[in-house]
Amino acid sequence: MATVVFIVANQVGHLHSTLKLAHDLRSRGERVVYWSDEHGAACAQRWGFEVQAVPFLQLLDSAVARGSWRGSWRDQLRLAREHGRQVMRAVNAVPSAAASLLRDWRPDLIVFDPFLLCYWPAFHRDGVAA
C-alpha cells in the first residue's frame, strides 16, 4: 500500500478538484492523506480522508492576504515592509516543517495543488516523487 499525499490550498474548489482521484486511489487500497491549512484539512476530513493541518500553509496564506493599503505613501511602505517580513517568516518555516512531515508520514507520492508548487523544492530534496 502506497501513501499518497495531496497538498492543497485552503479554497474548497482546490480540494474538490482532487476528490475523484483520491477516491479512486483509496478504492485501490492506497492510503490517501490531505495536507492543508486547518480549513482545508477540515473539509478533507468530512470526506473521510486522513488529514494533517500544515502550519506553514496557514502562515503564508495569512501573510499574502494583505490588509488595507490606504493611507499615505509612508503608511503603504510600512505595510509593504511588514508584509515582506511576514512572507519571509512563512517561507523560512517550510524546510524544517517539510522534513518533519516527511519523517512522520513517509509518503510515496505527493500531489501538489498548482498554486502550491513553490513548496516542491523543500520536499524534492528528500527524494519524494511529486
C-alpha positions, 0 to 999 in steps of 0.5 A, a space after each residue: 500500500 502506497 501513501 499518497 499525499 495531496 497538498 492543497 490550498 485552503 479554497 474548497 474548489 482546490 480540494 474538490 478538484 482532487 476528490 475523484 482521484 483520491 477516491 479512486 486511489 483509496 478504492 485501490 487500497 492506497 492510503 490517501 492523506 490531505 495536507 492543508 491549512 486547518 480549513 482545508 484539512 477540515 473539509 478533507 476530513 468530512 470526506 473521510 480522508 486522513 488529514 494533517 493541518 500544515 502550519 506553514 500553509 496557514 502562515 503564508 496564506 495569512 501573510 499574502 492576504 494583505 490588509 488595507 493599503 490606504 493611507 499615505 505613501 509612508 503608511 503603504 511602505 510600512 505595510 509593504 515592509 511588514 508584509 515582506 517580513 511576514 512572507 519571509 517568516 512563512 517561507 523560512 518555516 517550510 524546510 524544517 516543517 517539510 522534513 518533519 512531515 516527511 519523517 512522520 508520514 513517509 509518503 510515496 507520492 505527493 500531489 501538489 495543488 498548482 498554486 502550491 508548487 513553490 513548496 516542491 523544492 523543500 520536499 524534492 530534496 528528500 527524494 519524494 516523487 511529486 
